[in-house]
Amino acid sequence: MSDKQKKPQKLKARLPRGFVDRTAADIHATNEMVAKIREVYERYGFDPIETPLFEYTDALGKFLPDSDRPNEGVFSLTDDDDQWMSLRYDLTAPLARHVAENFNEIQLPYRTYRAGYVFRNEKPGPGRFRQFMQFDADSVGAPGVQADAEMCMMMADTLEALGIQRGDYVIRVNNRKVLDGVMEAIGLGGEENAGRRLNVLRAIDKLDKFGPEGVKLLLGEGRKDESGDFTKGAGLNEEQAAAIIRFCDVGTFFINYQNPDGTPTGEGEFSNTQTTNAIFEKVLNEFSDTAENLDLFYEGARELEQLRLLFARSGYFVDRIRIDTSCVRGLEYYTGPVYEAELTAKIPNEKGEIVQFGSVGGGGRYDGLVSRFMGQPVPATGFSIGVSRLMTALKNLGKLGQDEILAPVLVTVMDGDVEAMGRYQRFTQALRNEGIRAEMYQGNWKKFGNQLKYADRRGSPIAIIQGGDERAEGVVQIKDLIEGKRLSGEITDNAEWREARVAQVVVPEAELVDKVKEILAHQAEDRRRAKGV
């Protein structure tokens, strides 16, 4: 055997499944989007808070949809005191913990917003990641449905602030009390059926993804996807499953009454509780002959009627917000109204295929979540925007990330002595002090051609050049790299090129900043003209 040591294996660079690296363009687009969302939230009177990425696992609760996954759908580890901690699954459970821990110091109603990454230990797939950003708004200590109505209105305003046209989105609203009442009517009441009811809700939540036939399988024995993975169903019999599908289909029709002009009827025959109950009874009769003991059902029906009237009287008609009995939301902790923001426009995906994006956010009332820590009722409602998903839709619609991010002006390096380097750095700082992005070349300065190649790859608009001759005269060369690119395609004769020289000027050092500003302004005007602005 050879005494030579084996060459160590190179570590393979690989990204964990379900995670992505983000580019500068993605980050700038996210920042642009988050700023617009924040402006709407703050206009509504919400203030920011921040909670950590980790929570004690028991604080997150047993509300995770993939309960058959390791760690109950979350990424977990043990602390040095043997307590389990998990990366947060959403931003709502950490808020509940924060409110309970600081209950005596906060002012109710407590109106906050939060943006940050959440983590889910789920099977990754196309468009389904294990880490993604959410942007939440919540109102804790607000018991009336007017708080839920305001959340829905804020969702609509936020989408429009992001450039989504009216008619290209809808906020769908339902009530968990109604859904629980329906399940009572088909024999799924009682604590012993709590797990099956949750599976039914999660199945309905996939209507837009799998359609009625796919959901019917999930309500029954289960469904096998294209990869061969099998999802166990809720175990309903055929009649029960058909009843649930019919409820989701007909409920919306009966509730969203409209005037001839398309606006909902905010007054008159559909504005009183008795008529609302009659509407829901008609829905129930579509699938149940034993609609008894439905107090919770009718409580939810009354709340939906109040919401409908609040929307109509505030000018938010069915072209923006509508009641939809197929809207359920998948998490267990919702206790009343639930709502979902859906994009209805046909939007190209990353492959250029025209698709319907569907849900980009949602939420609802969760009166029991804070109460787990408090031992007393604490009403709360809120919604969450899926930032990454919505950002993709906005970019593909041309509503986001369209503004060019201007690359920095490059100050090139011709000499490496301290005096010359000091001058180059002084030029760079002078530009930065005037709000101009600038960098001094930090690579191997001895190969000047590489510096201009770097500037080209970087997309730099201007290069600053000063060699020994220019330094002796106290001047600098300013090369307009954008104009130079254009001219290189238009001018083929060297004499003509030397005569033009419009892409490169020589100015005194004292005029450097002003001349750079002038060239950048001309470039900006060219971009505006190219866009037809």
VOBAVO-955594 format. One line per 4 residues: for each residue x, y negated, z negated of C-alpha. Coordinates in steps of 0.1 Angstrom, whole numbers, plus 5000, padded with zeros to 4 digits. Layout:
! residues N
X Y Z; ...
***
This chain:
! residues 533
5000 5000 5000; 5011 4965 5007; 5020 4943 4977; 5007 4913 4996
4977 4898 4979; 4945 4899 4999; 4935 4866 5015; 4907 4852 4994
4873 4852 5011; 4860 4819 5021; 4829 4809 5003; 4800 4809 5027
4781 4776 5029; 4744 4783 5027; 4712 4765 5017; 4689 4783 4993
4656 4794 5010; 4628 4769 5005; 4651 4739 5001; 4663 4712 5026
4690 4686 5029; 4677 4651 5035; 4693 4628 5061; 4697 4590 5058
4668 4586 5082; 4645 4607 5060; 4656 4589 5028; 4650 4554 5044
4616 4566 5057; 4607 4579 5022; 4617 4547 5005; 4596 4527 5030
4566 4549 5024; 4570 4549 4986; 4572 4511 4985; 4539 4508 5003
4522 4533 4980; 4536 4515 4949; 4522 4482 4961; 4487 4496 4963
4490 4514 4929; 4502 4482 4912; 4475 4462 4929; 4450 4485 4911
4467 4478 4878; 4488 4509 4873; 4523 4508 4858; 4553 4532 4863
4566 4558 4839; 4591 4586 4844; 4593 4621 4828; 4622 4645 4830
4625 4673 4856; 4625 4700 4828; 4597 4707 4803; 4592 4734 4777
4575 4762 4796; 4545 4764 4773; 4538 4727 4779; 4532 4734 4816
4504 4758 4807; 4490 4788 4825; 4477 4769 4855; 4500 4781 4882
4485 4796 4914; 4511 4823 4921; 4508 4841 4888; 4521 4873 4904
4555 4856 4910; 4584 4858 4886; 4583 4832 4859; 4546 4825 4866
4555 4804 4897; 4581 4782 4880; 4619 4782 4878; 4628 4788 4842
4658 4792 4818; 4664 4795 4781; 4679 4767 4761; 4706 4773 4735
4679 4776 4709; 4662 4804 4729; 4633 4782 4739; 4621 4786 4775
4623 4755 4797; 4611 4752 4833; 4615 4728 4862; 4582 4709 4864
4556 4724 4887; 4537 4691 4891; 4537 4656 4875; 4504 4660 4857
4513 4685 4830; 4544 4664 4819; 4522 4633 4817; 4498 4652 4794
4527 4660 4771; 4540 4624 4773; 4505 4610 4763; 4501 4635 4734
4536 4628 4721; 4531 4590 4723; 4494 4588 4716; 4496 4562 4688
4518 4539 4708; 4500 4538 4742; 4470 4517 4751; 4439 4536 4764
4429 4537 4791; 4465 4545 4800; 4470 4538 4837; 4503 4550 4851
4520 4561 4883; 4550 4584 4888; 4571 4596 4918; 4595 4625 4917
4604 4660 4928; 4585 4691 4917; 4596 4727 4920; 4576 4759 4927
4589 4794 4926; 4568 4805 4956; 4573 4823 4988; 4588 4797 5012
4576 4794 5048; 4571 4769 5076; 4563 4735 5060; 4562 4752 5026
4591 4743 5004; 4602 4751 4968; 4612 4714 4961; 4591 4685 4973
4582 4650 4962; 4549 4639 4948; 4535 4604 4939; 4509 4605 4912
4485 4580 4897; 4465 4588 4865; 4440 4572 4842; 4440 4587 4807
4412 4578 4783; 4386 4569 4809; 4356 4592 4805; 4332 4578 4832
4329 4589 4868; 4337 4553 4878; 4373 4562 4870; 4371 4591 4894
4354 4569 4920; 4382 4543 4917; 4408 4570 4923; 4391 4580 4955
4389 4544 4967; 4426 4539 4958; 4435 4570 4979; 4416 4555 5009
4433 4522 5005; 4467 4538 5002; 4463 4558 5034; 4452 4526 5053
4482 4507 5038; 4504 4534 5053; 4489 4528 5087; 4463 4556 5089
4434 4542 5108; 4398 4545 5095; 4383 4575 5111; 4417 4594 5111
4413 4604 5075; 4386 4613 5049; 4386 4616 5012; 4365 4647 5003
4348 4649 4969; 4333 4677 4949; 4327 4687 4913; 4340 4718 4894
4308 4718 4873; 4288 4724 4905; 4312 4752 4916; 4311 4769 4882
4273 4767 4883; 4272 4783 4917; 4294 4812 4904; 4270 4816 4874
4242 4820 4899; 4259 4849 4916; 4269 4867 4884; 4304 4853 4877
4296 4834 4845; 4312 4840 4811; 4347 4841 4798; 4352 4877 4810
4350 4864 4846; 4373 4834 4842; 4401 4850 4862; 4378 4860 4890
4363 4825 4891; 4398 4810 4895; 4405 4834 4923; 4373 4824 4941
4383 4787 4938; 4417 4794 4952; 4402 4814 4981; 4378 4785 4989
4407 4761 4988; 4422 4779 5018; 4391 4773 5041; 4410 4748 5062
4439 4771 5066; 4423 4806 5072; 4387 4797 5082; 4355 4813 5069
4366 4849 5079; 4399 4846 5062; 4384 4832 5031; 4358 4860 5031
4386 4885 5029; 4402 4866 5000; 4368 4866 4982; 4365 4904 4987
4393 4930 4986; 4421 4908 4999; 4439 4896 5030; 4471 4907 5048
4490 4879 5066; 4510 4881 5098; 4542 4891 5080; 4524 4921 5064
4522 4905 5029; 4490 4914 5011; 4471 4889 4989; 4447 4905 4964
4412 4892 4966; 4387 4881 4940; 4368 4913 4943; 4333 4899 4952
4308 4921 4969; 4297 4913 5004; 4266 4894 4993; 4284 4873 4968
4312 4864 4992; 4286 4855 5019; 4268 4833 4994; 4300 4813 4985
4307 4808 5022; 4272 4796 5029; 4273 4772 4999; 4305 4756 5013
4289 4753 5047; 4255 4739 5039; 4262 4719 5007; 4279 4690 5025
4250 4687 5050; 4224 4682 5024; 4243 4657 5002; 4257 4633 5028
4225 4616 5039; 4231 4587 5062; 4212 4557 5076; 4208 4554 5114
4239 4531 5114; 4261 4558 5099; 4262 4544 5064; 4250 4566 5035
4217 4558 5019; 4226 4539 4987; 4191 4531 4977; 4156 4547 4979
4145 4583 4981; 4180 4599 4975; 4191 4576 4947; 4174 4593 4917
4185 4623 4897; 4154 4643 4904; 4159 4641 4941; 4196 4650 4937
4186 4681 4918; 4161 4690 4945; 4188 4687 4971; 4211 4711 4952
4182 4735 4945; 4177 4737 4983; 4213 4745 4986; 4211 4771 4959
4181 4787 4975; 4202 4794 5005; 4219 4822 4987; 4203 4828 4952
4169 4838 4940; 4180 4836 4903; 4193 4801 4899; 4186 4799 4862
4206 4784 4832; 4224 4759 4855; 4227 4730 4831; 4264 4726 4840
4255 4728 4877; 4230 4700 4875; 4253 4679 4853; 4279 4681 4882
4252 4673 4907; 4242 4641 4888; 4279 4631 4887; 4282 4636 4924
4252 4614 4930; 4266 4587 4908; 4299 4589 4927; 4281 4587 4961
4262 4556 4950; 4294 4540 4936; 4312 4546 4969; 4283 4532 4990
4278 4501 4969; 4315 4494 4970; 4316 4496 5008; 4333 4530 5010
4310 4549 5033; 4312 4584 5047; 4337 4574 5073; 4361 4571 5044
4348 4591 5014; 4323 4619 5015; 4309 4646 4993; 4320 4680 5005
4312 4712 4986; 4341 4731 5002; 4366 4709 4984; 4377 4727 4953
4415 4721 4945; 4435 4752 4935; 4446 4744 4899; 4427 4757 4869
4428 4726 4847; 4402 4705 4866; 4370 4701 4847; 4348 4677 4867
4351 4657 4900; 4378 4669 4924; 4390 4651 4955; 4413 4656 4984
4428 4633 5011; 4427 4649 5045; 4441 4637 5078; 4415 4644 5105
4435 4630 5135; 4453 4653 5158; 4490 4648 5151; 4521 4662 5169
4543 4684 5146; 4581 4686 5148; 4578 4708 5179; 4555 4684 5197
4525 4707 5193; 4492 4689 5185; 4479 4701 5151; 4455 4690 5124
4476 4683 5093; 4448 4686 5068; 4453 4678 5032; 4481 4654 5022
4471 4648 4986; 4444 4653 4960; 4434 4655 4924; 4406 4654 4900
4394 4652 4864; 4413 4672 4838; 4397 4664 4804; 4412 4695 4787
4449 4691 4796; 4459 4665 4770; 4435 4680 4745; 4457 4711 4743
4482 4691 4724; 4458 4669 4705; 4431 4691 4692; 4406 4664 4703
4390 4654 4736; 4411 4631 4758; 4394 4624 4792; 4418 4620 4821
4416 4618 4859; 4443 4613 4886; 4456 4622 4920; 4488 4632 4937
4501 4624 4972; 4524 4650 4988; 4551 4626 4999; 4571 4649 5021
4541 4663 5040; 4525 4629 5045; 4558 4614 5056; 4561 4640 5083
4526 4631 5096; 4533 4594 5095; 4566 4597 5113; 4550 4619 5140
4523 4592 5144; 4549 4565 5148; 4538 4548 5116; 4570 4553 5097
4608 4553 5102; 4604 4533 5135; 4626 4504 5123; 4663 4510 5132
4686 4512 5102; 4714 4489 5113; 4748 4506 5109; 4776 4485 5093
4799 4461 5111; 4833 4478 5113; 4864 4459 5103; 4892 4477 5121
4928 4481 5107; 4958 4473 5129; 4985 4470 5102; 4990 4490 5070
5009 4465 5049; 4994 4451 5017; 4991 4415 5031; 4972 4427 5062
4950 4451 5042; 4941 4423 5019; 4929 4402 5048; 4908 4430 5063
4892 4436 5029; 4886 4398 5025; 4868 4398 5059; 4847 4428 5048
4838 4412 5015; 4829 4379 5032; 4804 4397 5054; 4789 4417 5025
4785 4385 5004; 4763 4372 5032; 4741 4403 5031; 4756 4419 5062
4764 4457 5060; 4801 4460 5066; 4829 4485 5060; 4867 4485 5065
4880 4515 5083; 4894 4540 5058; 4907 4568 5081; 4941 4571 5098
4945 4535 5110; 4975 4543 5132; 4953 4556 5161; 4933 4526 5170
4913 4544 5196; 4899 4567 5169; 4885 4537 5151; 4864 4526 5181
4853 4562 5186; 4843 4562 5149; 4824 4529 5154; 4806 4544 5184
4795 4576 5166; 4785 4555 5136; 4764 4532 5158; 4782 4501 5145
4769 4469 5162; 4801 4450 5160; 4839 4456 5155; 4862 4431 5140
4898 4432 5153; 4929 4414 5141; 4964 4424 5150; 4997 4406 5143
4993 4380 5171; 4957 4371 5159; 4968 4370 5123; 4996 4346 5132
4971 4323 5149; 4945 4326 5122; 4919 4341 5145; 4899 4374 5149
4885 4392 5178; 4847 4401 5175; 4836 4429 5198; 4799 4432 5205
4797 4470 5208; 4760 4470 5218; 4765 4445 5247; 4797 4463 5256
4779 4495 5260; 4753 4479 5283; 4779 4461 5304; 4800 4493 5308
4770 4508 5326; 4765 4477 5348; 4800 4465 5357; 4822 4488 5377
4849 4464 5390; 4878 4457 5366; 4881 4421 5378; 4844 4415 5372
4848 4430 5337; 4877 4407 5329; 4858 4377 5342; 4826 4386 5322
4843 4392 5288; 4809 4383 5271; 4811 4414 5248; 4842 4401 5231
4851 4367 5217; 4879 4352 5197; 4870 4328 5168; 4889 4312 5139
4888 4333 5107; 4866 4306 5090; 4839 4311 5117; 4839 4349 5114
4807 4353 5094; 4787 4327 5114; 4796 4343 5147; 4787 4378 5134
4753 4365 5123; 4748 4350 5157; 4756 4382 5176; 4734 4403 5152
4706 4378 5158; 4709 4382 5196; 4709 4420 5192; 4678 4419 5171
4661 4398 5197; 4670 4423 5224; 4655 4451 5204; 4623 4431 5199
4620 4424 5236; 4627 4461 5244; 4598 4470 5222; 4576 4444 5239
4571 4425 5207
***
